[in-house]
């Protein structure tokens, strides 16, 4: 059958696709094999996108793991808006590096804090339900601490700057006003699509240069707009590639530890309905979403156990026999 059924509807007019046939087939295998291993945890679907950083070309694209399957396989999971989990945190810290002259070594307080919101008081919780006291930004982002991320967003000017940046990065799903999301925007109370989010991570990989993802070979690669400073993007990449920074949350030898430098971030929505793993090397950006189209929660599956192994195997496949640049 057609290896990319989710793409055919958009490209009836011809135009050579950017999809790499071998990679498309290989990543489909990976997606199906890994999801089969966790289907007992009520995991039915996954989506995957691979972007070539320098051109923006989409090299692999899977909207679901089973187009003809019983679990809504015709829904395009790479374009469907899903709860972002922790996947937006790097953009909050990028703003902090860029606009607040902060560094990965800067200290932020991970302490119980109440924020006044439109809905009343909001007291964020960390995934492990503990507070960690004063931590470096490197540790706060590496371990994905919610309380620290909300405090940081408050410090860079609240939800408005992040909301604006995400819009500029091409996230079209943040349709409500910034104030409606509030500080929870940084810990995932908004919905994003995998394709757009993966491209936003590719912008980090390109040191702040942004252009839309491309599915056809026609036309020149855009010069791109600079949305973040190279310095801010470099520091985010450095933290996201630091295995030690996340080891107390994920262990020293988690699936996120690759045999070459690779920036990576996971995200899990609070009710286990969505999980994400996104990241990049110098050449490629990979985004993976795992969840259910009927919105039923997965049984304790997080970004590390769900999307993480698919991300890992895709990155390894991309760098088989080629040097990983970072």
Secondary structure, 3 states (H helix, E strand, C coil): CCCCHHHHCCCCCCCCECCCHHHHHHHHHHHHHHHHCCHHHCCCEEEEEEEECCCCEEEEEECCCCCCCCCCCCCCCCCCCEECHHHHHHHHHHHHHHHCCCCCCCEEEECCCCEEECCEEECCCCCCCCCCEEEEHHHHHHCCCHHHHHHHHHHCCCHHHHHHHHHHCCCCCCCCCHHHHHHHHHHCCCEECHHHHHHHHHHHHCCCEECCCECECCCCCCCCEECCCHHHHHHHHHHHCCHHHHHHHHCCCCCCCCCCCCEEEEEECCCCCEEEEEEECCCEEEEEEEECCCCCCCCCCCCCCCHHHHHHHHHHHHCCCCCCCC
